Amino acid sequence: MALALDFQSVVSQNKIEKMQKNHIDIITLGCSKNLVDSEKLIRQLEARGYTVAHDATKPRGNIVIINTCGFIGDAKEESIEMILHFCEKRKKGKIDKLLVMGCLSERYAKELQAEISEVDRFYGKFDFQDIINDLVCPAARSSGGQGRRQACRQAAPWR
């Protein structure tokens, strides 16, 4: 009987892990403008078939997007702490992809890239389409301009 329970537990865990693939957690920090931007991104991602949650306290997905604030000292500190928190989760294999967007990311992109290698990519505050393109067809990222759009259409013809 214990063997059956252990097997059932493994099967259940595998189902849970599979359900989490293509599940994105969006963490929003800072002002209400960031909240609106996160909500816009959520709608665009859901339209492309992703499951998206907006709950920093219980992240469950394999992809995390942090929408940062970079205007006042406390907001910058909170954003950096949140990024580092999820970098630790990335190192432990608890998430597959870590993306950072928003004001802090835009203002300090070079510094952040140099200091925090666990983040897959840093985006500006209005780079929604770049985020979506990188998630939907990451292979097209290396192609620039028209080549990228064509590669993305081939990889995801429904777009």
PyMOL commands that set and color helices and strands:
alter all, ss='L'
color gray80, all
select helices_A, chain A and resi 2-20+32-47+73-91+103-107+109-115+128-136+138-142+145-155
alter helices_A, ss='H'
color red, helices_A
select strands_A, chain A and resi 23-28+51-53+63-68+97-102+121-122
alter strands_A, ss='S'
color yellow, strands_A
deselect
rebuild
show_as cartoon
